[in-house]
Amino acid sequence: MPQKTRADQQEEGIDIPYEQIGPETLRRMIQEFVTRDGADWAEAGCSLEEKVEQVYLQLRNRQVKVVYDLRSETANLVACC
């Protein structure tokens, strides 16, 4: 069985301007992102809403972007380079 190369494992994605995503959909994407892997922000001294607002600010400041992966047909938030 041929091994996958690093290029095979990279996402084939397109950037989606967050402004083009409906506000409720974007909020739910951010909430899913910040609660991924069972993260509990209350334990870190931060509420879920505060963390969501931090991610909104990162989107507005172009520190984070929304990428749609064509292979998995999913969208994700990723740090900008």
N, CA, C and O atoms as a CHARMM CRD file, in Angstrom:
* protein
*
  324
    1    1 MET  N      0.84900  -1.16900   0.00000 PROA 1      0.00000
    2    1 MET  CA     0.00000   0.00000   0.00000 PROA 1      0.00000
    3    1 MET  C      0.90000   1.23900   0.00000 PROA 1      0.00000
    4    1 MET  O      1.76900   1.35600   0.86400 PROA 1      0.00000
    5    2 PRO  N      0.71500   2.16200  -0.94300 PROA 2      0.00000
    6    2 PRO  CA     1.58100   3.33900  -1.00200 PROA 2      0.00000
    7    2 PRO  C      1.34100   4.25700   0.19600 PROA 2      0.00000
    8    2 PRO  O      0.21200   4.45200   0.64700 PROA 2      0.00000
    9    3 GLN  N      2.45000   4.81200   0.69100 PROA 3      0.00000
   10    3 GLN  CA     2.33100   5.74300   1.80300 PROA 3      0.00000
   11    3 GLN  C      1.94700   7.11700   1.28100 PROA 3      0.00000
   12    3 GLN  O      2.34600   7.53100   0.19300 PROA 3      0.00000
   13    4 LYS  N      1.15400   7.81500   2.09900 PROA 4      0.00000
   14    4 LYS  CA     0.76200   9.16900   1.72500 PROA 4      0.00000
   15    4 LYS  C      1.91000  10.11400   2.00800 PROA 4      0.00000
   16    4 LYS  O      2.55000  10.04200   3.05700 PROA 4      0.00000
   17    5 THR  N      2.16000  10.98800   1.07200 PROA 5      0.00000
   18    5 THR  CA     3.18800  12.00600   1.27300 PROA 5      0.00000
   19    5 THR  C      2.58900  13.17700   2.01500 PROA 5      0.00000
   20    5 THR  O      1.37000  13.28100   2.15300 PROA 5      0.00000
   21    6 ARG  N      3.44700  14.06000   2.49300 PROA 6      0.00000
   22    6 ARG  CA     2.97300  15.24500   3.20000 PROA 6      0.00000
   23    6 ARG  C      2.04100  16.06600   2.30300 PROA 6      0.00000
   24    6 ARG  O      1.05700  16.62300   2.79000 PROA 6      0.00000
   25    7 ALA  N      2.33300  16.14700   1.01900 PROA 7      0.00000
   26    7 ALA  CA     1.48700  16.90100   0.09000 PROA 7      0.00000
   27    7 ALA  C      0.10400  16.27500  -0.01400 PROA 7      0.00000
   28    7 ALA  O     -0.88600  16.99100  -0.16000 PROA 7      0.00000
   29    8 ASP  N      0.02000  14.93100   0.06000 PROA 8      0.00000
   30    8 ASP  CA    -1.27300  14.25400  -0.00600 PROA 8      0.00000
   31    8 ASP  C     -2.13000  14.56600   1.21200 PROA 8      0.00000
   32    8 ASP  O     -3.35800  14.57500   1.12200 PROA 8      0.00000
   33    9 GLN  N     -1.48900  14.82400   2.35300 PROA 9      0.00000
   34    9 GLN  CA    -2.20700  15.03400   3.59200 PROA 9      0.00000
   35    9 GLN  C     -2.61500  16.48800   3.79800 PROA 9      0.00000
   36    9 GLN  O     -3.42700  16.77700   4.67700 PROA 9      0.00000
   37   10 GLN  N     -2.07300  17.40400   3.01100 PROA 10     0.00000
   38   10 GLN  CA    -2.42100  18.80400   3.16600 PROA 10     0.00000
   39   10 GLN  C     -3.85200  19.04700   2.72300 PROA 10     0.00000
   40   10 GLN  O     -4.36900  18.38400   1.82400 PROA 10     0.00000
   41   11 GLU  N     -4.47600  20.01400   3.37700 PROA 11     0.00000
   42   11 GLU  CA    -5.84000  20.37000   3.00900 PROA 11     0.00000
   43   11 GLU  C     -5.84100  21.07100   1.66100 PROA 11     0.00000
   44   11 GLU  O     -4.93600  21.84200   1.34200 PROA 11     0.00000
   45   12 GLU  N     -6.85500  20.79400   0.89200 PROA 12     0.00000
   46   12 GLU  CA    -7.10800  21.54200  -0.32600 PROA 12     0.00000
   47   12 GLU  C     -8.27600  22.44600   0.00500 PROA 12     0.00000
   48   12 GLU  O     -9.43300  22.03700  -0.09100 PROA 12     0.00000
   49   13 GLY  N     -7.98200  23.65300   0.38900 PROA 13     0.00000
   50   13 GLY  CA    -9.04700  24.50400   0.86700 PROA 13     0.00000
   51   13 GLY  C     -9.08800  25.85300   0.20300 PROA 13     0.00000
   52   13 GLY  O     -8.16200  26.27500  -0.48900 PROA 13     0.00000
   53   14 ILE  N    -10.19300  26.50800   0.44200 PROA 14     0.00000
   54   14 ILE  CA   -10.35700  27.86800  -0.03400 PROA 14     0.00000
   55   14 ILE  C    -10.74700  28.74200   1.14700 PROA 14     0.00000
   56   14 ILE  O    -11.50500  28.33500   2.02800 PROA 14     0.00000
   57   15 ASP  N    -10.20900  29.94800   1.14000 PROA 15     0.00000
   58   15 ASP  CA   -10.54900  30.90200   2.19200 PROA 15     0.00000
   59   15 ASP  C    -11.96100  31.42800   1.96300 PROA 15     0.00000
   60   15 ASP  O    -12.34000  31.75500   0.83900 PROA 15     0.00000
   61   16 ILE  N    -12.72000  31.50200   3.02700 PROA 16     0.00000
   62   16 ILE  CA   -14.07100  32.04100   2.97200 PROA 16     0.00000
   63   16 ILE  C    -14.07800  33.31600   3.81400 PROA 16     0.00000
   64   16 ILE  O    -13.84400  33.24500   5.02000 PROA 16     0.00000
   65   17 PRO  N    -14.33800  34.47100   3.21900 PROA 17     0.00000
   66   17 PRO  CA   -14.41400  35.68700   4.03900 PROA 17     0.00000
   67   17 PRO  C    -15.50100  35.53700   5.09700 PROA 17     0.00000
   68   17 PRO  O    -16.64900  35.22300   4.78200 PROA 17     0.00000
   69   18 TYR  N    -15.13200  35.76200   6.34200 PROA 18     0.00000
   70   18 TYR  CA   -16.09100  35.55400   7.43100 PROA 18     0.00000
   71   18 TYR  C    -17.30600  36.45300   7.28300 PROA 18     0.00000
   72   18 TYR  O    -18.38400  36.12400   7.77800 PROA 18     0.00000
   73   19 GLU  N    -17.14600  37.58800   6.60600 PROA 19     0.00000
   74   19 GLU  CA   -18.26300  38.50700   6.40000 PROA 19     0.00000
   75   19 GLU  C    -19.34900  37.90900   5.50600 PROA 19     0.00000
   76   19 GLU  O    -20.48900  38.37400   5.51400 PROA 19     0.00000
   77   20 GLN  N    -18.99400  36.87800   4.73500 PROA 20     0.00000
   78   20 GLN  CA   -19.95500  36.23900   3.83700 PROA 20     0.00000
   79   20 GLN  C    -20.71200  35.08700   4.50900 PROA 20     0.00000
   80   20 GLN  O    -21.57200  34.46000   3.89000 PROA 20     0.00000
   81   21 ILE  N    -20.39300  34.81600   5.76000 PROA 21     0.00000
   82   21 ILE  CA   -21.06100  33.74000   6.49900 PROA 21     0.00000
   83   21 ILE  C    -22.14400  34.37200   7.36500 PROA 21     0.00000
   84   21 ILE  O    -21.90500  35.38800   8.01800 PROA 21     0.00000
   85   22 GLY  N    -23.30900  33.78800   7.37300 PROA 22     0.00000
   86   22 GLY  CA   -24.41100  34.30900   8.18100 PROA 22     0.00000
   87   22 GLY  C    -23.99100  34.43300   9.63900 PROA 22     0.00000
   88   22 GLY  O    -23.25800  33.58400  10.14600 PROA 22     0.00000
   89   23 PRO  N    -24.45000  35.48700  10.32200 PROA 23     0.00000
   90   23 PRO  CA   -24.02100  35.73300  11.70500 PROA 23     0.00000
   91   23 PRO  C    -24.25800  34.55800  12.65500 PROA 23     0.00000
   92   23 PRO  O    -23.39700  34.25200  13.48000 PROA 23     0.00000
   93   24 GLU  N    -25.40100  33.90400  12.55100 PROA 24     0.00000
   94   24 GLU  CA   -25.68600  32.78100  13.45200 PROA 24     0.00000
   95   24 GLU  C    -24.80300  31.58500  13.11800 PROA 24     0.00000
   96   24 GLU  O    -24.32100  30.89400  14.01600 PROA 24     0.00000
   97   25 THR  N    -24.59200  31.34200  11.83400 PROA 25     0.00000
   98   25 THR  CA   -23.72000  30.24400  11.41400 PROA 25     0.00000
   99   25 THR  C    -22.29900  30.49200  11.89000 PROA 25     0.00000
  100   25 THR  O    -21.64600  29.58400  12.40400 PROA 25     0.00000
  101   26 LEU  N    -21.81700  31.71500  11.72100 PROA 26     0.00000
  102   26 LEU  CA   -20.46500  32.05300  12.15600 PROA 26     0.00000
  103   26 LEU  C    -20.33200  31.89600  13.67200 PROA 26     0.00000
  104   26 LEU  O    -19.34100  31.34500  14.15200 PROA 26     0.00000
  105   27 ARG  N    -21.31000  32.37000  14.41800 PROA 27     0.00000
  106   27 ARG  CA   -21.27200  32.24100  15.88100 PROA 27     0.00000
  107   27 ARG  C    -21.19300  30.77100  16.28400 PROA 27     0.00000
  108   27 ARG  O    -20.42300  30.41000  17.17400 PROA 27     0.00000
  109   28 ARG  N    -21.98000  29.93100  15.63400 PROA 28     0.00000
  110   28 ARG  CA   -21.96300  28.49900  15.96000 PROA 28     0.00000
  111   28 ARG  C    -20.63600  27.85200  15.57800 PROA 28     0.00000
  112   28 ARG  O    -20.14500  26.97400  16.28800 PROA 28     0.00000
  113   29 MET  N    -20.05700  28.28200  14.46200 PROA 29     0.00000
  114   29 MET  CA   -18.73600  27.77100  14.07400 PROA 29     0.00000
  115   29 MET  C    -17.69700  28.13000  15.13300 PROA 29     0.00000
  116   29 MET  O    -16.87900  27.29700  15.52400 PROA 29     0.00000
  117   30 ILE  N    -17.74100  29.37200  15.58500 PROA 30     0.00000
  118   30 ILE  CA   -16.77700  29.82200  16.59400 PROA 30     0.00000
  119   30 ILE  C    -17.01400  29.08300  17.90600 PROA 30     0.00000
  120   30 ILE  O    -16.05800  28.65400  18.55300 PROA 30     0.00000
  121   31 GLN  N    -18.27300  28.92900  18.30700 PROA 31     0.00000
  122   31 GLN  CA   -18.56800  28.20700  19.54700 PROA 31     0.00000
  123   31 GLN  C    -18.06500  26.76500  19.46800 PROA 31     0.00000
  124   31 GLN  O    -17.48400  26.25400  20.42600 PROA 31     0.00000
  125   32 GLU  N    -18.28600  26.11900  18.34300 PROA 32     0.00000
  126   32 GLU  CA   -17.79700  24.74500  18.17300 PROA 32     0.00000
  127   32 GLU  C    -16.27700  24.72400  18.24600 PROA 32     0.00000
  128   32 GLU  O    -15.69500  23.82700  18.85700 PROA 32     0.00000
  129   33 PHE  N    -15.64200  25.69300  17.63600 PROA 33     0.00000
  130   33 PHE  CA   -14.18200  25.76500  17.62200 PROA 33     0.00000
  131   33 PHE  C    -13.61300  25.93200  19.03000 PROA 33     0.00000
  132   33 PHE  O    -12.67600  25.23200  19.41200 PROA 33     0.00000
  133   34 VAL  N    -14.18300  26.86100  19.79800 PROA 34     0.00000
  134   34 VAL  CA   -13.61300  27.13600  21.12200 PROA 34     0.00000
  135   34 VAL  C    -13.97900  26.07400  22.16000 PROA 34     0.00000
  136   34 VAL  O    -13.34000  25.99400  23.20900 PROA 34     0.00000
  137   35 THR  N    -14.98900  25.26300  21.88300 PROA 35     0.00000
  138   35 THR  CA   -15.34200  24.19400  22.82500 PROA 35     0.00000
  139   35 THR  C    -14.84600  22.82500  22.35500 PROA 35     0.00000
  140   35 THR  O    -15.13000  21.80500  22.98300 PROA 35     0.00000
  141   36 ARG  N    -14.11500  22.81400  21.26300 PROA 36     0.00000
  142   36 ARG  CA   -13.59400  21.56700  20.71500 PROA 36     0.00000
  143   36 ARG  C    -12.75700  20.84000  21.76800 PROA 36     0.00000
  144   36 ARG  O    -12.08900  21.47700  22.58300 PROA 36     0.00000
  145   37 ASP  N    -12.79400  19.55500  21.75100 PROA 37     0.00000
  146   37 ASP  CA   -12.04200  18.71200  22.68300 PROA 37     0.00000
  147   37 ASP  C    -12.43700  18.95000  24.13100 PROA 37     0.00000
  148   37 ASP  O    -11.63600  18.73200  25.04000 PROA 37     0.00000
  149   38 GLY  N    -13.66500  19.39500  24.34900 PROA 38     0.00000
  150   38 GLY  CA   -14.16700  19.53700  25.70500 PROA 38     0.00000
  151   38 GLY  C    -13.59200  20.69500  26.48800 PROA 38     0.00000
  152   38 GLY  O    -13.62700  20.68100  27.71800 PROA 38     0.00000
  153   39 ALA  N    -13.06400  21.69400  25.81000 PROA 39     0.00000
  154   39 ALA  CA   -12.48500  22.85000  26.50900 PROA 39     0.00000
  155   39 ALA  C    -13.53900  23.52000  27.38000 PROA 39     0.00000
  156   39 ALA  O    -14.65900  23.76800  26.93300 PROA 39     0.00000
  157   40 ASP  N    -13.17800  23.80700  28.61400 PROA 40     0.00000
  158   40 ASP  CA   -14.06100  24.50800  29.54400 PROA 40     0.00000
  159   40 ASP  C    -13.38800  25.81600  29.90400 PROA 40     0.00000
  160   40 ASP  O    -12.46500  25.84400  30.71700 PROA 40     0.00000
  161   41 TRP  N    -13.84500  26.89100  29.30300 PROA 41     0.00000
  162   41 TRP  CA   -13.19100  28.19200  29.48300 PROA 41     0.00000
  163   41 TRP  C    -13.44600  28.77800  30.85700 PROA 41     0.00000
  164   41 TRP  O    -12.69500  29.65300  31.28800 PROA 41     0.00000
  165   42 ALA  N    -14.47100  28.33200  31.56000 PROA 42     0.00000
  166   42 ALA  CA   -14.72600  28.82300  32.91600 PROA 42     0.00000
  167   42 ALA  C    -13.56700  28.45400  33.84000 PROA 42     0.00000
  168   42 ALA  O    -13.19600  29.22700  34.72400 PROA 42     0.00000
  169   43 GLU  N    -13.00200  27.27000  33.62700 PROA 43     0.00000
  170   43 GLU  CA   -11.86600  26.84500  34.43500 PROA 43     0.00000
  171   43 GLU  C    -10.64900  27.73500  34.19400 PROA 43     0.00000
  172   43 GLU  O     -9.80600  27.88300  35.07900 PROA 43     0.00000
  173   44 ALA  N    -10.55300  28.32000  33.01600 PROA 44     0.00000
  174   44 ALA  CA    -9.42600  29.19500  32.68400 PROA 44     0.00000
  175   44 ALA  C     -9.71600  30.64900  33.05400 PROA 44     0.00000
  176   44 ALA  O     -8.92300  31.53900  32.74800 PROA 44     0.00000
  177   45 GLY  N    -10.85200  30.88900  33.71000 PROA 45     0.00000
  178   45 GLY  CA   -11.20200  32.25200  34.10900 PROA 45     0.00000
  179   45 GLY  C    -11.78100  33.08000  32.98500 PROA 45     0.00000
  180   45 GLY  O    -11.70400  34.30900  33.00900 PROA 45     0.00000
  181   46 CYS  N    -12.35600  32.42100  32.00800 PROA 46     0.00000
  182   46 CYS  CA   -12.89300  33.09900  30.82900 PROA 46     0.00000
  183   46 CYS  C    -14.22900  32.44400  30.47700 PROA 46     0.00000
  184   46 CYS  O    -14.32800  31.21800  30.44200 PROA 46     0.00000
  185   47 SER  N    -15.24400  33.24500  30.22000 PROA 47     0.00000
  186   47 SER  CA   -16.53700  32.67400  29.83200 PROA 47     0.00000
  187   47 SER  C    -16.51900  32.29500  28.35400 PROA 47     0.00000
  188   47 SER  O    -15.67600  32.76200  27.58900 PROA 47     0.00000
  189   48 LEU  N    -17.45600  31.44700  27.97100 PROA 48     0.00000
  190   48 LEU  CA   -17.58300  31.05800  26.56700 PROA 48     0.00000
  191   48 LEU  C    -17.80400  32.28900  25.70400 PROA 48     0.00000
  192   48 LEU  O    -17.19500  32.41500  24.64200 PROA 48     0.00000
  193   49 GLU  N    -18.66300  33.19500  26.14400 PROA 49     0.00000
  194   49 GLU  CA   -18.93400  34.41100  25.35900 PROA 49     0.00000
  195   49 GLU  C    -17.68700  35.27400  25.19800 PROA 49     0.00000
  196   49 GLU  O    -17.46400  35.85600  24.13700 PROA 49     0.00000
  197   50 GLU  N    -16.87300  35.35800  26.25200 PROA 50     0.00000
  198   50 GLU  CA   -15.62300  36.12900  26.14900 PROA 50     0.00000
  199   50 GLU  C    -14.68300  35.49600  25.13100 PROA 50     0.00000
  200   50 GLU  O    -14.04400  36.19900  24.34800 PROA 50     0.00000
  201   51 LYS  N    -14.60100  34.18300  25.14300 PROA 51     0.00000
  202   51 LYS  CA   -13.73400  33.48900  24.19500 PROA 51     0.00000
  203   51 LYS  C    -14.25000  33.65300  22.77000 PROA 51     0.00000
  204   51 LYS  O    -13.46100  33.85100  21.84600 PROA 51     0.00000
  205   52 VAL  N    -15.56900  33.57100  22.58200 PROA 52     0.00000
  206   52 VAL  CA   -16.15900  33.77600  21.25700 PROA 52     0.00000
  207   52 VAL  C    -15.82500  35.18500  20.76000 PROA 52     0.00000
  208   52 VAL  O    -15.46000  35.36200  19.59800 PROA 52     0.00000
  209   53 GLU  N    -15.94700  36.17600  21.62700 PROA 53     0.00000
  210   53 GLU  CA   -15.61800  37.55300  21.23700 PROA 53     0.00000
  211   53 GLU  C    -14.13800  37.70400  20.89100 PROA 53     0.00000
  212   53 GLU  O    -13.79000  38.46800  19.99100 PROA 53     0.00000
  213   54 GLN  N    -13.27200  36.98700  21.59200 PROA 54     0.00000
  214   54 GLN  CA   -11.84500  37.02200  21.26600 PROA 54     0.00000
  215   54 GLN  C    -11.59700  36.49500  19.85600 PROA 54     0.00000
  216   54 GLN  O    -10.78700  37.04900  19.11200 PROA 54     0.00000
  217   55 VAL  N    -12.29900  35.42400  19.49400 PROA 55     0.00000
  218   55 VAL  CA   -12.13000  34.85100  18.15200 PROA 55     0.00000
  219   55 VAL  C    -12.69700  35.80200  17.10200 PROA 55     0.00000
  220   55 VAL  O    -12.09900  35.96000  16.03800 PROA 55     0.00000
  221   56 TYR  N    -13.85300  36.44900  17.37700 PROA 56     0.00000
  222   56 TYR  CA   -14.37900  37.46300  16.44900 PROA 56     0.00000
  223   56 TYR  C    -13.34000  38.54800  16.21100 PROA 56     0.00000
  224   56 TYR  O    -13.12700  38.96000  15.07100 PROA 56     0.00000
  225   57 LEU  N    -12.69400  39.01100  17.26600 PROA 57     0.00000
  226   57 LEU  CA   -11.67100  40.04500  17.14600 PROA 57     0.00000
  227   57 LEU  C    -10.50200  39.54900  16.30100 PROA 57     0.00000
  228   57 LEU  O     -9.96300  40.30000  15.48700 PROA 57     0.00000
  229   58 GLN  N    -10.11400  38.30700  16.48500 PROA 58     0.00000
  230   58 GLN  CA    -9.03900  37.73400  15.68000 PROA 58     0.00000
  231   58 GLN  C     -9.43100  37.64300  14.20900 PROA 58     0.00000
  232   58 GLN  O     -8.59300  37.84700  13.33100 PROA 58     0.00000
  233   59 LEU  N    -10.69200  37.33900  13.93700 PROA 59     0.00000
  234   59 LEU  CA   -11.17300  37.33400  12.54800 PROA 59     0.00000
  235   59 LEU  C    -11.09500  38.73700  11.95100 PROA 59     0.00000
  236   59 LEU  O    -10.59500  38.92300  10.84200 PROA 59     0.00000
  237   60 ARG  N    -11.59800  39.72700  12.70200 PROA 60     0.00000
  238   60 ARG  CA   -11.58500  41.10900  12.20600 PROA 60     0.00000
  239   60 ARG  C    -10.16200  41.61400  11.98500 PROA 60     0.00000
  240   60 ARG  O     -9.91600  42.39000  11.06200 PROA 60     0.00000
  241   61 ASN  N     -9.22900  41.18000  12.82300 PROA 61     0.00000
  242   61 ASN  CA    -7.83400  41.61600  12.70800 PROA 61     0.00000
  243   61 ASN  C     -7.01500  40.74500  11.75600 PROA 61     0.00000
  244   61 ASN  O     -5.80300  40.91900  11.62600 PROA 61     0.00000
  245   62 ARG  N     -7.68600  39.81500  11.09800 PROA 62     0.00000
  246   62 ARG  CA    -7.05600  38.92100  10.11400 PROA 62     0.00000
  247   62 ARG  C     -5.96600  38.04600  10.72300 PROA 62     0.00000
  248   62 ARG  O     -5.00100  37.68600  10.04900 PROA 62     0.00000
  249   63 GLN  N     -6.12600  37.70400  12.01300 PROA 63     0.00000
  250   63 GLN  CA    -5.20800  36.77900  12.66900 PROA 63     0.00000
  251   63 GLN  C     -5.68100  35.34000  12.49400 PROA 63     0.00000
  252   63 GLN  O     -4.89500  34.39800  12.59100 PROA 63     0.00000
  253   64 VAL  N     -6.97000  35.18600  12.23700 PROA 64     0.00000
  254   64 VAL  CA    -7.61800  33.89000  12.03600 PROA 64     0.00000
  255   64 VAL  C     -8.47000  34.01700  10.78100 PROA 64     0.00000
  256   64 VAL  O     -8.99300  35.09000  10.48100 PROA 64     0.00000
  257   65 LYS  N     -8.60400  32.91700  10.05300 PROA 65     0.00000
  258   65 LYS  CA    -9.46400  32.93100   8.86600 PROA 65     0.00000
  259   65 LYS  C    -10.29500  31.65900   8.82200 PROA 65     0.00000
  260   65 LYS  O     -9.99700  30.67600   9.50000 PROA 65     0.00000
  261   66 VAL  N    -11.33500  31.69800   8.01500 PROA 66     0.00000
  262   66 VAL  CA   -12.19300  30.53300   7.79600 PROA 66     0.00000
  263   66 VAL  C    -11.73400  29.87000   6.50400 PROA 66     0.00000
  264   66 VAL  O    -11.62600  30.51900   5.46400 PROA 66     0.00000
  265   67 VAL  N    -11.46600  28.56900   6.58500 PROA 67     0.00000
  266   67 VAL  CA   -11.03100  27.81300   5.41400 PROA 67     0.00000
  267   67 VAL  C    -11.98500  26.64300   5.22100 PROA 67     0.00000
  268   67 VAL  O    -12.27400  25.90000   6.15900 PROA 67     0.00000
  269   68 TYR  N    -12.47100  26.48900   3.98700 PROA 68     0.00000
  270   68 TYR  CA   -13.31900  25.35400   3.63300 PROA 68     0.00000
  271   68 TYR  C    -12.42800  24.31900   2.97100 PROA 68     0.00000
  272   68 TYR  O    -11.80500  24.59000   1.94500 PROA 68     0.00000
  273   69 ASP  N    -12.36800  23.12600   3.56400 PROA 69     0.00000
  274   69 ASP  CA   -11.54900  22.04100   3.03500 PROA 69     0.00000
  275   69 ASP  C    -12.35000  21.26800   1.99600 PROA 69     0.00000
  276   69 ASP  O    -13.38600  20.68300   2.31100 PROA 69     0.00000
  277   70 LEU  N    -11.87000  21.26900   0.77000 PROA 70     0.00000
  278   70 LEU  CA   -12.58600  20.63400  -0.33700 PROA 70     0.00000
  279   70 LEU  C    -12.63200  19.11400  -0.20500 PROA 70     0.00000
  280   70 LEU  O    -13.58000  18.47800  -0.66400 PROA 70     0.00000
  281   71 ARG  N    -11.61900  18.53600   0.41500 PROA 71     0.00000
  282   71 ARG  CA   -11.59100  17.06800   0.54300 PROA 71     0.00000
  283   71 ARG  C    -12.58700  16.57200   1.58500 PROA 71     0.00000
  284   71 ARG  O    -13.35800  15.64600   1.33000 PROA 71     0.00000
  285   72 SER  N    -12.56400  17.19300   2.75400 PROA 72     0.00000
  286   72 SER  CA   -13.44800  16.72500   3.82800 PROA 72     0.00000
  287   72 SER  C    -14.80100  17.42400   3.81400 PROA 72     0.00000
  288   72 SER  O    -15.72400  17.03100   4.52700 PROA 72     0.00000
  289   73 GLU  N    -14.90600  18.46700   2.99100 PROA 73     0.00000
  290   73 GLU  CA   -16.12700  19.26200   2.88200 PROA 73     0.00000
  291   73 GLU  C    -16.54000  19.82400   4.24500 PROA 73     0.00000
  292   73 GLU  O    -17.70900  19.78500   4.63000 PROA 73     0.00000
  293   74 THR  N    -15.54100  20.34800   4.95800 PROA 74     0.00000
  294   74 THR  CA   -15.77700  20.98600   6.25300 PROA 74     0.00000
  295   74 THR  C    -15.09300  22.33700   6.28400 PROA 74     0.00000
  296   74 THR  O    -14.13900  22.59200   5.54900 PROA 74     0.00000
  297   75 ALA  N    -15.60100  23.19500   7.14900 PROA 75     0.00000
  298   75 ALA  CA   -14.98400  24.49900   7.34400 PROA 75     0.00000
  299   75 ALA  C    -14.29700  24.50200   8.70500 PROA 75     0.00000
  300   75 ALA  O    -14.74200  23.84400   9.64600 PROA 75     0.00000
  301   76 ASN  N    -13.20800  25.25400   8.78600 PROA 76     0.00000
  302   76 ASN  CA   -12.46800  25.32900  10.02600 PROA 76     0.00000
  303   76 ASN  C    -11.87900  26.72200  10.17900 PROA 76     0.00000
  304   76 ASN  O    -11.69200  27.44100   9.19700 PROA 76     0.00000
  305   77 LEU  N    -11.59200  27.09000  11.40300 PROA 77     0.00000
  306   77 LEU  CA   -10.89700  28.33000  11.69200 PROA 77     0.00000
  307   77 LEU  C     -9.42300  28.00500  11.83100 PROA 77     0.00000
  308   77 LEU  O     -9.05400  27.09600  12.57500 PROA 77     0.00000
  309   78 VAL  N     -8.58200  28.73500  11.12800 PROA 78     0.00000
  310   78 VAL  CA    -7.14700  28.48300  11.19100 PROA 78     0.00000
  311   78 VAL  C     -6.40600  29.79100  11.37900 PROA 78     0.00000
  312   78 VAL  O     -6.86900  30.84600  10.94500 PROA 78     0.00000
  313   79 ALA  N     -5.25000  29.71700  12.02800 PROA 79     0.00000
  314   79 ALA  CA    -4.42300  30.89400  12.22900 PROA 79     0.00000
  315   79 ALA  C     -3.82200  31.32500  10.89500 PROA 79     0.00000
  316   79 ALA  O     -3.43500  30.49800  10.06900 PROA 79     0.00000
  317   80 CYS  N     -3.75800  32.62500  10.71000 PROA 80     0.00000
  318   80 CYS  CA    -3.14000  33.16000   9.50500 PROA 80     0.00000
  319   80 CYS  C     -1.62700  33.18600   9.67800 PROA 80     0.00000
  320   80 CYS  O     -1.11600  33.32600  10.78900 PROA 80     0.00000
  321   81 CYS  N     -0.93500  33.05100   8.58500 PROA 81     0.00000
  322   81 CYS  CA     0.53200  33.07000   8.63600 PROA 81     0.00000
  323   81 CYS  C      1.06000  34.48000   8.68000 PROA 81     0.00000
  324   81 CYS  O      2.27300  34.68400   8.72500 PROA 81     0.00000
